[in-house]
Amino acid sequence: MARKSKKTSMAASSAVAAVTAAGVLVGGAFASPDDILNDGPDAIVQTLDSGTPIEIDSGGADGGAEEEEGEEETKRSLTGSVRRLVLSAPVGVRAVVAVPLWALGTAVIALVSSLWSAVLSPVASTVLSWLAFAALAVLIFALAVKTVFPDLPLKKILNKRSILTIVLLCFLFGVVDCVLPFFWEDYENLSRLLKLVGSLICTGVPVGFFVRRRRRKLKKQAEEDAARAAEAAEREAEVYEPTYEEREAAAKELVAELADSVCPKVY
């Protein structure tokens, strides 16, 4: 049952990926739904990287030569193959299948373009730089703590608390680094100083807290071990004190031995 559900989910994921890829191809090959449904040979619509359709007039000898050259180049491209494949289908199939794929592909292309623009923006680049520094700070933290406590496993050094502290500090300084330029005109002159201070704090504070907490734990553990050792020594040094019944029985045995020694039994 588990294998069947796993195969079903894999098949569904593959189908979604295939439909998305087909939508991206159709969205990149056609500028609009009219371009998919229109069979007119009067104009050739080429889609630039910007997404703006340009109509190339087919009139005139020069225009005809450019049109033929453009057609040959388009035929050799992947976009031309997709266009020919879609346009070779009946209009009804194009309307039912190709147009929804075009809508999906256009949405995916627009989303990817907006995300790419966001990555290239100054704010996003600042955030990415601080995220990269957070990864570097985790590495510096691990090396510093490992130097102080060489016998401590790396798994205990890079615990959730330590990593969360480093990431949170880097996030706070990253937010400050992104927000201050909008409110402080001369921030650019001091941005390097803030980044230097932030770097020292993001690496030094977690190391100091971890070393202090670890030494406190080791000290407490040593005190507990010493207390347990002292208790064990006291228990070993304690003199056994017999009970009243045991003392009375021992006294009777002693009196009997004395009586036997004074008046030995005659057999």
DRENDO-1510 file (C-alpha; in Angstrom, 1 decimal, always signed):
<recs>
REC; n; res; u; v; w
REC; 1; MET; +0.0; +0.0; +0.0 .
REC; 2; ALA; +2.8; +2.4; +0.9 .
REC; 3; ARG; +4.7; +1.5; -2.4 .
REC; 4; LYS; +1.5; +2.2; -4.4 .
REC; 5; SER; +1.0; +5.6; -2.7 .
REC; 6; LYS; +4.6; +6.4; -3.3 .
REC; 7; LYS; +4.4; +5.5; -7.0 .
REC; 8; THR; +1.2; +7.5; -7.3 .
REC; 9; SER; +2.8; +10.6; -5.8 .
REC; 10; MET; +5.9; +10.2; -8.0 .
REC; 11; ALA; +3.6; +9.9; -11.1 .
REC; 12; ALA; +1.7; +13.0; -10.0 .
REC; 13; SER; +4.9; +15.0; -9.5 .
REC; 14; SER; +6.2; +14.0; -12.9 .
REC; 15; ALA; +2.9; +15.0; -14.5 .
REC; 16; VAL; +3.0; +18.4; -12.9 .
REC; 17; ALA; +6.6; +18.9; -13.9 .
REC; 18; ALA; +5.9; +17.9; -17.5 .
REC; 19; VAL; +2.8; +20.2; -17.7 .
REC; 20; THR; +4.8; +23.1; -16.3 .
REC; 21; ALA; +7.7; +22.6; -18.7 .
REC; 22; ALA; +5.2; +22.4; -21.6 .
REC; 23; GLY; +3.5; +25.6; -20.4 .
REC; 24; VAL; +6.9; +27.4; -20.2 .
REC; 25; LEU; +7.7; +26.3; -23.8 .
REC; 26; VAL; +4.4; +27.4; -25.2 .
REC; 27; GLY; +4.5; +30.6; -23.2 .
REC; 28; GLY; +7.9; +31.4; -24.6 .
REC; 29; ALA; +7.0; +30.5; -28.1 .
REC; 30; PHE; +3.8; +32.6; -28.4 .
REC; 31; ALA; +3.2; +36.2; -27.5 .
REC; 32; SER; -0.6; +36.0; -26.9 .
REC; 33; PRO; -3.5; +33.5; -27.3 .
REC; 34; ASP; -4.4; +35.2; -30.6 .
REC; 35; ASP; -1.0; +34.2; -31.9 .
REC; 36; ILE; -1.9; +30.6; -31.0 .
REC; 37; LEU; -5.3; +30.6; -32.6 .
REC; 38; ASN; -4.4; +32.8; -35.6 .
REC; 39; ASP; -3.3; +31.0; -38.8 .
REC; 40; GLY; -2.7; +34.2; -40.9 .
REC; 41; PRO; +0.4; +34.2; -43.0 .
REC; 42; ASP; +0.6; +37.9; -43.5 .
REC; 43; ALA; +2.9; +38.6; -40.5 .
REC; 44; ILE; +5.5; +36.7; -38.5 .
REC; 45; VAL; +5.4; +37.5; -34.8 .
REC; 46; GLN; +8.7; +37.2; -33.1 .
REC; 47; THR; +9.0; +37.4; -29.3 .
REC; 48; LEU; +11.9; +39.3; -27.9 .
REC; 49; ASP; +13.4; +38.7; -24.4 .
REC; 50; SER; +11.4; +41.6; -23.2 .
REC; 51; GLY; +8.2; +39.9; -24.3 .
REC; 52; THR; +7.2; +42.6; -26.8 .
REC; 53; PRO; +5.8; +41.2; -30.1 .
REC; 54; ILE; +7.2; +42.8; -33.2 .
REC; 55; GLU; +5.5; +42.4; -36.6 .
REC; 56; ILE; +7.8; +42.2; -39.6 .
REC; 57; ASP; +6.1; +43.4; -42.8 .
REC; 58; SER; +6.3; +40.8; -45.5 .
REC; 59; GLY; +5.9; +43.3; -48.4 .
REC; 60; GLY; +8.7; +44.1; -50.8 .
REC; 61; ALA; +11.7; +42.2; -52.0 .
REC; 62; ASP; +13.9; +43.1; -49.0 .
REC; 63; GLY; +11.1; +42.3; -46.7 .
REC; 64; GLY; +10.5; +38.9; -48.4 .
REC; 65; ALA; +14.2; +38.0; -48.1 .
REC; 66; GLU; +14.3; +39.0; -44.4 .
REC; 67; GLU; +11.1; +37.0; -43.9 .
REC; 68; GLU; +12.5; +33.9; -45.5 .
REC; 69; GLU; +15.8; +34.2; -43.5 .
REC; 70; GLY; +13.8; +34.7; -40.3 .
REC; 71; GLU; +11.7; +31.7; -41.0 .
REC; 72; GLU; +14.7; +29.6; -41.6 .
REC; 73; GLU; +16.3; +30.7; -38.4 .
REC; 74; THR; +13.0; +30.1; -36.5 .
REC; 75; LYS; +12.7; +26.6; -37.9 .
REC; 76; ARG; +16.1; +25.8; -36.5 .
REC; 77; SER; +15.3; +26.9; -33.0 .
REC; 78; LEU; +13.4; +25.2; -30.3 .
REC; 79; THR; +10.8; +28.0; -30.3 .
REC; 80; GLY; +10.2; +27.4; -34.0 .
REC; 81; SER; +9.7; +23.7; -33.3 .
REC; 82; VAL; +7.2; +24.4; -30.6 .
REC; 83; ARG; +5.3; +26.9; -32.8 .
REC; 84; ARG; +5.1; +24.4; -35.7 .
REC; 85; LEU; +4.0; +21.6; -33.4 .
REC; 86; VAL; +1.2; +23.7; -31.9 .
REC; 87; LEU; +0.1; +25.4; -35.1 .
REC; 88; SER; -0.1; +22.0; -36.8 .
REC; 89; ALA; -2.9; +21.0; -34.4 .
REC; 90; PRO; -6.6; +21.8; -35.1 .
REC; 91; VAL; -7.9; +25.1; -33.8 .
REC; 92; GLY; -10.1; +23.4; -31.3 .
REC; 93; VAL; -7.2; +21.4; -29.8 .
REC; 94; ARG; -5.2; +24.6; -29.6 .
REC; 95; ALA; -8.0; +26.4; -27.8 .
REC; 96; VAL; -8.5; +23.6; -25.3 .
REC; 97; VAL; -4.9; +22.6; -24.7 .
REC; 98; ALA; -2.4; +25.2; -25.9 .
REC; 99; VAL; -4.1; +28.3; -24.6 .
REC; 100; PRO; -4.2; +27.0; -20.9 .
REC; 101; LEU; -0.6; +25.9; -21.3 .
REC; 102; TRP; +0.3; +29.3; -22.5 .
REC; 103; ALA; -1.4; +30.9; -19.5 .
REC; 104; LEU; +0.4; +28.6; -17.1 .
REC; 105; GLY; +3.8; +29.2; -18.8 .
REC; 106; THR; +3.3; +33.0; -18.9 .
REC; 107; ALA; +2.6; +33.0; -15.2 .
REC; 108; VAL; +5.7; +30.9; -14.4 .
REC; 109; ILE; +7.9; +33.0; -16.6 .
REC; 110; ALA; +6.6; +36.2; -15.0 .
REC; 111; LEU; +7.1; +34.8; -11.5 .
REC; 112; VAL; +10.7; +33.7; -12.3 .
REC; 113; SER; +11.4; +37.1; -13.8 .
REC; 114; SER; +10.1; +38.9; -10.8 .
REC; 115; LEU; +12.1; +36.7; -8.4 .
REC; 116; TRP; +15.3; +37.2; -10.5 .
REC; 117; SER; +14.7; +41.0; -10.4 .
REC; 118; ALA; +14.3; +40.8; -6.7 .
REC; 119; VAL; +17.6; +38.9; -6.3 .
REC; 120; LEU; +19.4; +41.5; -8.3 .
REC; 121; SER; +18.0; +44.4; -6.2 .
REC; 122; PRO; +20.2; +46.1; -3.6 .
REC; 123; VAL; +18.1; +45.0; -0.7 .
REC; 124; ALA; +18.1; +41.4; -1.8 .
REC; 125; SER; +21.8; +41.5; -2.4 .
REC; 126; THR; +22.4; +42.8; +1.1 .
REC; 127; VAL; +20.2; +40.1; +2.6 .
REC; 128; LEU; +22.0; +37.5; +0.6 .
REC; 129; SER; +25.4; +38.8; +1.7 .
REC; 130; TRP; +24.3; +38.5; +5.4 .
REC; 131; LEU; +23.0; +35.0; +4.8 .
REC; 132; ALA; +26.3; +34.0; +3.3 .
REC; 133; PHE; +28.1; +35.6; +6.3 .
REC; 134; ALA; +25.8; +33.6; +8.6 .
REC; 135; ALA; +27.0; +30.4; +7.1 .
REC; 136; LEU; +30.6; +31.6; +7.5 .
REC; 137; ALA; +29.9; +32.6; +11.1 .
REC; 138; VAL; +28.6; +29.1; +11.9 .
REC; 139; LEU; +31.9; +27.7; +10.5 .
REC; 140; ILE; +34.0; +30.2; +12.5 .
REC; 141; PHE; +32.0; +29.4; +15.6 .
REC; 142; ALA; +32.6; +25.7; +15.2 .
REC; 143; LEU; +36.3; +26.1; +14.8 .
REC; 144; ALA; +36.6; +28.5; +17.7 .
REC; 145; VAL; +34.7; +26.2; +20.1 .
REC; 146; LYS; +36.5; +23.2; +18.9 .
REC; 147; THR; +39.8; +24.9; +19.7 .
REC; 148; VAL; +38.7; +25.6; +23.3 .
REC; 149; PHE; +37.1; +22.1; +23.8 .
REC; 150; PRO; +38.9; +19.7; +21.4 .
REC; 151; ASP; +37.2; +16.6; +22.9 .
REC; 152; LEU; +33.7; +18.0; +22.5 .
REC; 153; PRO; +31.9; +16.4; +19.5 .
REC; 154; LEU; +30.9; +18.6; +16.7 .
REC; 155; LYS; +27.2; +17.6; +17.1 .
REC; 156; LYS; +27.1; +19.2; +20.5 .
REC; 157; ILE; +28.9; +22.3; +19.3 .
REC; 158; LEU; +26.5; +22.9; +16.4 .
REC; 159; ASN; +23.3; +22.5; +18.4 .
REC; 160; LYS; +20.0; +24.2; +17.6 .
REC; 161; ARG; +20.5; +27.0; +20.2 .
REC; 162; SER; +23.9; +28.0; +18.8 .
REC; 163; ILE; +22.9; +28.0; +15.2 .
REC; 164; LEU; +19.7; +29.9; +16.0 .
REC; 165; THR; +21.6; +32.5; +17.9 .
REC; 166; ILE; +24.0; +33.1; +15.0 .
REC; 167; VAL; +21.3; +33.3; +12.4 .
REC; 168; LEU; +19.2; +35.6; +14.6 .
REC; 169; LEU; +22.0; +38.0; +15.1 .
REC; 170; CYS; +22.9; +38.0; +11.4 .
REC; 171; PHE; +19.3; +38.6; +10.6 .
REC; 172; LEU; +19.0; +41.6; +12.9 .
REC; 173; PHE; +22.1; +43.2; +11.5 .
REC; 174; GLY; +21.0; +42.5; +8.0 .
REC; 175; VAL; +17.7; +44.2; +8.6 .
REC; 176; VAL; +19.5; +47.2; +10.1 .
REC; 177; ASP; +21.8; +47.3; +7.1 .
REC; 178; CYS; +18.9; +47.2; +4.7 .
REC; 179; VAL; +16.7; +49.8; +6.5 .
REC; 180; LEU; +19.3; +52.5; +7.5 .
REC; 181; PRO; +20.1; +53.7; +3.9 .
REC; 182; PHE; +16.5; +54.8; +3.5 .
REC; 183; PHE; +16.6; +57.0; +6.6 .
REC; 184; TRP; +20.3; +58.0; +6.8 .
REC; 185; GLU; +21.9; +59.7; +3.9 .
REC; 186; ASP; +25.5; +59.3; +5.1 .
REC; 187; TYR; +25.0; +55.7; +6.0 .
REC; 188; GLU; +27.3; +54.6; +3.1 .
REC; 189; ASN; +30.3; +56.1; +4.9 .
REC; 190; LEU; +29.6; +54.0; +8.0 .
REC; 191; SER; +28.2; +50.9; +6.4 .
REC; 192; ARG; +31.6; +49.2; +6.6 .
REC; 193; LEU; +32.0; +50.0; +10.3 .
REC; 194; LEU; +28.5; +48.6; +11.0 .
REC; 195; LYS; +29.3; +45.4; +9.0 .
REC; 196; LEU; +32.6; +45.0; +10.9 .
REC; 197; VAL; +31.0; +45.5; +14.3 .
REC; 198; GLY; +28.1; +43.2; +13.3 .
REC; 199; SER; +30.6; +40.5; +12.1 .
REC; 200; LEU; +32.5; +40.6; +15.4 .
REC; 201; ILE; +29.3; +40.4; +17.4 .
REC; 202; CYS; +27.7; +37.6; +15.3 .
REC; 203; THR; +30.9; +35.5; +15.8 .
REC; 204; GLY; +32.1; +36.6; +19.2 .
REC; 205; VAL; +28.9; +36.6; +21.3 .
REC; 206; PRO; +27.8; +33.0; +20.5 .
REC; 207; VAL; +31.3; +31.7; +21.1 .
REC; 208; GLY; +31.5; +33.6; +24.5 .
REC; 209; PHE; +28.1; +32.4; +25.6 .
REC; 210; PHE; +28.8; +28.8; +24.6 .
REC; 211; VAL; +32.3; +28.7; +26.3 .
REC; 212; ARG; +30.8; +30.3; +29.5 .
REC; 213; ARG; +27.9; +27.9; +29.6 .
REC; 214; ARG; +30.1; +24.9; +28.9 .
REC; 215; ARG; +32.6; +25.8; +31.6 .
REC; 216; ARG; +29.7; +26.3; +34.1 .
REC; 217; LYS; +28.3; +22.9; +33.2 .
REC; 218; LEU; +31.7; +21.3; +33.6 .
REC; 219; LYS; +32.3; +23.0; +36.9 .
REC; 220; LYS; +28.9; +21.9; +38.2 .
REC; 221; GLN; +29.5; +18.3; +37.0 .
REC; 222; ALA; +32.9; +18.3; +38.7 .
REC; 223; GLU; +31.3; +19.5; +42.0 .
REC; 224; GLU; +28.6; +16.8; +41.7 .
REC; 225; ASP; +31.2; +14.1; +41.1 .
REC; 226; ALA; +33.3; +15.3; +44.1 .
REC; 227; ALA; +30.2; +15.3; +46.3 .
REC; 228; ARG; +29.3; +11.7; +45.2 .
REC; 229; ALA; +32.9; +10.6; +45.9 .
REC; 230; ALA; +32.8; +12.2; +49.4 .
REC; 231; GLU; +29.5; +10.4; +50.2 .
REC; 232; ALA; +30.9; +7.1; +49.0 .
REC; 233; ALA; +34.0; +7.6; +51.2 .
REC; 234; GLU; +31.9; +8.5; +54.2 .
REC; 235; ARG; +29.8; +5.4; +53.7 .
REC; 236; GLU; +32.9; +3.2; +53.5 .
REC; 237; ALA; +34.4; +4.9; +56.6 .
REC; 238; GLU; +31.3; +4.4; +58.8 .
REC; 239; VAL; +31.7; +1.9; +61.7 .
REC; 240; TYR; +29.1; -0.7; +61.9 .
REC; 241; GLU; +27.1; -0.4; +65.1 .
REC; 242; PRO; +25.3; -3.6; +66.1 .
REC; 243; THR; +21.7; -3.6; +67.4 .
REC; 244; TYR; +20.7; -4.3; +71.0 .
REC; 245; GLU; +19.6; -7.8; +70.2 .
REC; 246; GLU; +23.0; -8.5; +68.5 .
REC; 247; ARG; +24.9; -7.1; +71.6 .
REC; 248; GLU; +22.8; -9.2; +74.0 .
REC; 249; ALA; +23.4; -12.4; +72.0 .
REC; 250; ALA; +27.1; -11.7; +71.9 .
REC; 251; ALA; +27.1; -11.1; +75.7 .
REC; 252; LYS; +25.4; -14.4; +76.3 .
REC; 253; GLU; +27.9; -16.2; +74.2 .
REC; 254; LEU; +30.7; -14.6; +76.1 .
REC; 255; VAL; +29.2; -15.6; +79.5 .
REC; 256; ALA; +28.8; -19.1; +78.3 .
REC; 257; GLU; +32.4; -19.4; +77.2 .
REC; 258; LEU; +33.6; -18.0; +80.5 .
REC; 259; ALA; +31.4; -20.5; +82.4 .
REC; 260; ASP; +32.7; -23.3; +80.4 .
REC; 261; SER; +36.3; -22.3; +81.0 .
REC; 262; VAL; +35.7; -22.1; +84.8 .
REC; 263; CYS; +33.6; -25.1; +85.2 .
REC; 264; PRO; +34.3; -27.4; +82.3 .
REC; 265; LYS; +31.7; -30.0; +81.5 .
REC; 266; VAL; +32.4; -33.6; +82.5 .
REC; 267; TYR; +31.5; -36.2; +79.9 .
</recs>
